[in-house]
Structure formats: structure tokens, C-alpha cells
Amino acid sequence: MEFLIGGLAATSAGVLTNPLEVVKHHMEMTKKSQLNNKYGAFFHTGLQVAKQDGLKSLQKGLSPALGAYLVSYGMKLGTYQLGHSRGLTTNSEGNVVIPKSILTSCTGGLLGQYLSNPFYLLKYEHEKDTMQYNAQNLTDRKSPGYMETISRIYRENGIRGFFRGATASLPRAFIGTSQLTSFAVAKESLNKFETFKSNPLFATTLASAVAGLVLSMAMTPFDLVLTKMYKQAIGSTSKGQSYTGYLDCMKKIYLQKGMKPFYRGMGPLYLKLGPHTLLCLVFWEELKGIYDYSSEKTNINSNDNASLGIFYEKMGFLTIRENPTECFNEDFDNNYCSHNVYWE
């Protein structure tokens, strides 16, 4: 269930943030001179894309993206939650230990990234097929669908073709472990203050924003290299023609233009990763709370106000105090108040 909860949180966030990924991709694939004149900025790019291709175009690539989120985040968040519940990310006092947190996150992150590679590859290859179709200006047939792209990949390279670039994505996945570790550390630090401790949702939201910023700063160079690895032409030996491997790609980028290209597009990347990280981790925490409560086999009904109060406390709307001074609802019975559950 931990894996399903993680995947559901990520896909829910993915539906809302996919338009940001589409705009980011347009900016990455547009030359700087064209970007200044034609698009100008991130939001202007989005307006131009919607104007030229319709609002539906802002959800291009949604299907493979959701598949990738379901697998990669399902594994990463699910593994982390299992490890955390068994004390593999904390010390004896329950505090987050950064090396242990990184190791746990890395285990699920690397496996999830590798298994989800076919979805990421399908997304890029389908975009390539669509661009070729548009360039040829064909009107006698429909634009290629995902099944056509899948058939082409299998026909050209077999099952192995779906895992092209999988190893190149692993360094990126390793850096992605900064997301959960920074989130856990930030949330733990915030909960030391009563303001955040009594408002779990606020603490989760702020910690998620911090995690998104850290992730974007760490991910930008690796995201650029991975995009170039996916986009390179493929030779007869099923290997890339431009780069022999991940390190070769990084080396050529550095020799041609130095370090600057590695952080080009960091702003657009944060506008995509930041909101997705925030929404994903907030959804994750809330879904975990709902599942944890339901698994306690406590019946919630209108006659059991104590159980209802405990549920709200888990969701961040109530707090339990040792010496309550005021009951939040005078209509609640004495049984509820005796449990010291009061409106915050």
C-alpha cells in the first residue's frame, strides 16, 4: 500500500503540473535568439503554445508522464516510508539521520528510475515522432500515436530499446534523493516550533517548498545531460551517435560552452519541480494520514466524537492537549472532551 500511496500522490500532482513541463520543454528546445524574440519568458511561452496549438497541447505527454510518476515515485516514496516506519532513517530518539535517509531514499529512487525509464523514453520518442510529422507537413494521415511509437522502438531495438538511457538517468535519480532528505530535515526542524507543530499542514507545505528548491538546484545539470542523451540520433548499432555515455556528454558540453549551460533553465525547472514537489509531498502526507487512520480499525460516526476528533488531529485540524482550557464545540458531548481533543 505504501507504494500505491506514493504513486497516487505523484500522479495527482503530475496532472496539475504537466503544463509546466510542456512549457519547460519548449524553452529548452528553442534557441536563445528565438526564445527572446518569440517567447520572451516562461509564462509568455505557455501563452504562445496554448495560442498556437490549443489548451489541450499543454497536457502533451501526460499519459507516459503519469506512468513514469506512478512507477518512479511509487518506488521512491514507498521504499522511504517502509524504511522510515522501521527506523531506517532515524536514530533511537526518532530524529532524522541524513546519511541513513539518503541511503533509504537512494534505494527506492534508483530502482524506481530504472523501471520507469520506458515511460520517460516513450515520452521523448513520441515528441520526436510528432516533430518529424509536423516538419513533413503530412495531411494524408494522422499524427503518430503512442502505440506507433512503441511499435517503432520495439521494431528497431527490441525490449532493450525501451531501456536506452536508463543508466544515464541513474545519476539524476541519485541526486533526486535530496528531495526526500531535505523534506524530512526541513519538516523536523520546523516541528521544533510550536507554531508549526500545531499546524502540520503548514509545516508540510513549507518543508515541501524547501525540498523543491533544493531538488531544482541539484537536478538542473543532470536534467540537461539526460535530455541531450535521449534526444541524440541513434546509429545502426542502437547506440547514440553524439555521445558514447553520460560522462562523455558532460565532457563535450563543458568543453564547448563551459559550466554555464549546465544551469541554463534552472528557473523553468524550478517552476516545474517546485510545484510538483510541493503538491506531491503534501498529497503524500495527507494520503498517509488517511490510510494510517483507516488501518487503525476505528469506526468514525456521529456518535463517536472522540474518534472523529483524533482523525481531525491526524489531519492537522486539531491538536491534543494535556490541559485543555476550552472545548472548540459546545455541542460535543463529555465523552469527546474527556479525551482532551480540542479545536486549535
Beta strands, then each sheet from edge to edge (+ up, - down):
strand 1: 318-320
strand 2: 341-343
sheet 1: 1+ 2-
end
